[in-house]
């Protein structure tokens, strides 16, 4: 009596795609392997039909291994994924070249999306002839989803820090515009008062007097005391009106300059906003001047003396709005760090330097409160701040912006009370034509008293 195929003591002899038997021991080992391996293992024939699969592979489709035999990926996946898998396997069969560690996106009929890391190789018989393919796919869906969640979280964090940096710039714009508008309001009130009290109305009184005496003007000037005084009165009135005109023209000139200043500030902010994300050759001296303009109101109010030390450098390869964001933030921090100093002792140095590494460097140097050694490694961390009103976004955002441009932001301080130096290092623009440097020679300017004071080093 022949033994039943279901008898566990009778080994099942597996065959290859060409019908060649696999020795019994190897068959048992293969079956044990396919039953227990957690990864998705599969063997396919020349038409990419399943010959054998692991239990994990079948369970992924909520089937038994036997349910997959003779079928293809087109029976389980969407057309796009199944077609790509089929084309990959046929290429392996034609060329004998394996496909290793390929990340594949799987779209299921019910709309689910999963991810696997797949390696596929040619399946050969005992004579070395390619009779199909075999492969292993590891489910990495959770890893991909976690990675995507981290990328989304990082993107949200970058958006928040970028908004914080933009808010810093916007605050500078509003401060400066507000300061200029105050000046415009004062000037407008002066003009209003001057016109209200103007002596020009006296001309109408003279005209009325002369009209009343029009029948005998010679007699009026010869006999009437008012006529005798009229020439000197008119001369005095002319001088008064001329003085009014001079003062009015001066006030109007101030008013126009103030309006132009507002226009310049708004134009500068719009020009920076319009090039967001554009990498370009950037003259650092111009970027510093723009940052100073945006910070000018605060620097004046806090009596900060600013010294420029600009070396002749090639342009930086950078994004204009990001550099402005960084510089405004560093100048703001330096100004706040110097609040502990006497107003006449507040010194800020803005320095541009070449480096030996094909980079250019901007140093923002203050003589303020300084940074303890233990904080130098923390100050660029998100949320870290030593100020009561600080949010911990500014330096973190600035460091990230510098890194995104291929540069770096560093801090140095000799300790509390010794001031601090922040260095923004950026790559140079390589395509700049020779002899067309965007940089200028150094210049100094003061925003407070003590213009001859020696800047901190």
Secondary structure, DSSP 8 states (H G I E B T S, - for coil): ----TT-TTS----B-TTS-B--HHHHHHHHHHHHH-SSEEEEE-TTS-EEEE-HHHHHHTTS-HHHHTT--GGGTB-HHHHHHHHHHHHHHHHH---EEEEEEEEEBTTS-EEEEEEEEEEEE-TTS-EEEEEEEEEE-HHHHHHHHHHHHHHHHHHHHHHHHHHHHHHHHHHHHHHHHHHHHHHHHHHHHHHHHT-TTHHHHHHHHHHHHTGGGHHHHHHH-HHHHHHHHHHHHHHHHHHHHHHHHHHHHHHHHHHHHHHHHHHHHHHHHHHTTT-EEEE-HHHHHHHHHHHHHHHHHHTT-EEEEEE-----EEEEHHHHHHHHHHHHHHHHHHGGGS-GGG-EEEEEEEE-TTSEEEEEEEE-SS---GGGTTTTTSTT--SSTT--S-HHHHHHHHHHHTT-EEEEE-SSTTS-EEEEEEEEB-TT--TT-----------SSS-TTS----
